[in-house]
Amino acid sequence: MTPHRLDGLDLARFVAFVGMVIVNFKIVMGATGSAGLLGGLTQMLEGKAAASFVVLAGIGLGLSGAPGSQAQTVSVTLKRALFLLALGLLNTLVFDADILHYYAVYFLFGALLLPLASGWLVAGIVGLGGAFVAMILTLDYDAGWHWASYSYTGFWTPAGFVRNLFFNGWHPVVPWLGFLLFGIVLSRQTLSNRATQHRLILLGALAVAAAKAASALLAGQLARIDPALAILATTSPVPPMPLYLLAGIGGAAMLIGLCLRGAPWLARAGVLGLVTPAGRQTLTLYIAHILLGMGTLEALGLLGKQTITAVVAAAGLFCALAALYAWLWSRAFRRGPVEALMRRLAG
C-alpha cells in the first residue's frame, strides 16, 4: 500500500462525513424541499453519504483481515462491535437516526463473512437486496413509525428493536450490510493502481446512471399494475430498495475512485494534510456533530423550520472547525479520543 492510497481513503472518509453532517443537520433543522441547487445537492446526499461511509468501513475491515490474521481480526472486530453497539445505543437516546449500533451488527456479520471469496460476497449483496424486497412485500414497513415526527414507537422492546435493526430502521442490516460487503470486495483490489481508480469512477458513474434510468422506467410500469408497487423502483434510502443499493454502491465507488486519484494532486497543493486527520477521526467527529454540533444548534434556537442555505452554512462551519480540531489534535496524538478509547477497551 502506498501512502497516497491511505490518504485517499482518509480523504474519502472526510468527504463522506461532511455529507452525513449536512444530511443530519437538515433533519434536525427541519429544512424541507429540494428546489434550487442546494436543495438538489442535499437531496442527492441523503442515504448516499452514509452508504459511502459503510463501504469505507468494509474496506478497512478487509484490509485488516490479511491472510493468516483473519482469526485475530474476527476477535478484535467482535469486541469493537460490542463497543460500537453500546456507544450507539447511548447515542440513540440523543439522536434517533444513530448509525453506530447498526455498524456494530454490520461488523459482526462482516467479520464472520470475511473468509468468503469475493464472488460469494457479491452473491450476498444481491441476496440482501432480494431479501428486502421479499420482506417489504410480506411485512409492515410502517410498523412503529410516526412519519410526521420521524419517531419510532417500541424501539426499546425486543420485537421493536429487532424489527428496526434488521428491517425498517434508518439503516437496516437488510440490505445495508451489502455496502460493507462491497467494501470488503474493494479491499481486495489494487486500489493504488490508477487503472483501478479509473474503473471505480467509470463503473460507479454507470451504476448510478443505470439505477436512475431503471427507476424511471420501472416506476411507471409498476404503478400501472398497482400504484403501491411503484415503491419497489425507488432509489431513495427509505425504504432501501435494490436500485437504492445499486446507486449507493455506485456513488461510493465513484467517490473512492475520485479521492484516491485526486489525493496526490491535493498533496502537492498542500491541502491533503489539512483534511486527512479528520478522516482518521470520524468516529470522534460523528459523536461530536451530534453532541456539540446539534447541541449548539439547539442552544441557538436553530432546530426546526430552517432553510437549506442555513443547513449548508451550519454544516460547513462545523466541518471546517472539525477539520481544524482534528489537525491540531493529530499534532500531539496518533488517534482521536473515541478511537483511542475503543482501541484501549477492544484492541
Phi, psi and omega in degrees: 000135178268157178302321182294330178298312179295318180298322179296322178291320176296321176298316179297322178298318180294317179299316178297321178298316178302316178299319179295321179297316179300314181296314183290323175295324178298321180296307187285336179273357172069028178279130181237167177088156181231021181286150178082172183296311181296320179298317179295319180294317180293324177295322179296330181284339186298119180082335183279318180296314179296321178298317178298322179297320180291320177300316178297324175296322177295322176298315179299317178296315180296320180292330180283340183262055179296154178307132180094347181238012186292326179297317178294321179300317179298316181298312180295319182296321179297319179293321178292328177297320178296320178298314181294324178298312180296315180295319181294319180294323174295319180294329179299332178295337181258320187225111187299330185271026178307142179252346189294322181289334171290318177308318182304317182284324174304313182294323178302307180292321181299318179296321180289330181269356185304323181290347184290150175294157184301324179300321178290324178295319177297318176299323178295321177299313179298317180297321178296319177298316178293322180297322180294321177300315179298321180293317184288336178279343184243342182245167181269104182292334182278356184302127178090340186272141165242093191295333181297326181247001183055034177257156186232117181275136175086012182302323185270007172269153181305312182294316181294322180295313180296317179299314180295318184294317188258342190231301190236026174278187181294324182222064189297146181305321172259110010252012188298336175304332179302327179294319178295318179298321177297321177298320177298318177299316179297326181297341181268001177266163177276082188291340179280352181278132182299321180298321177296318179297318179295321178296319179300316180296311184292309183292327176297315179296320179295322179295317178297314180296319180295320179296316180295317181294317179296322178298314180297323182285315187280329184303314180294319180294318179292323180296328178291331176284311179197121182308328181292337183283345182300334180298336181295340183258009184287151172250009177280158184285346180232108356278155185277085181281169182305324180289331172294318178302315179296315180295320179294319177295316179298316179297320179294317179299317180296314179300313182296316178299316180296318181290319177297319181288324184274346184303314179299322179295315180293328178295317179294330179278355179078015183263326189302316183294346179278338185246337181296328175302324177294325178293340178267355182235033187291334176293313176300314183291329177297313177297319182295324183290341176272307184288313183270312182296304181290328176298320178293318177301319179294317180296329181271000179072032184256015177269120177097133172059039176259168180268162176299322179300317178295321179299309182296321179296314180295316180294318179298317179295315180298315183293325176296316178294323179295318179296319178296313177303311184298322179294316179295318180298320183293342178291337183243334185230148182283324184236157174293163184300317180287322176298320179293320178297316179298319180294321180294319184275328187240358179090000000 
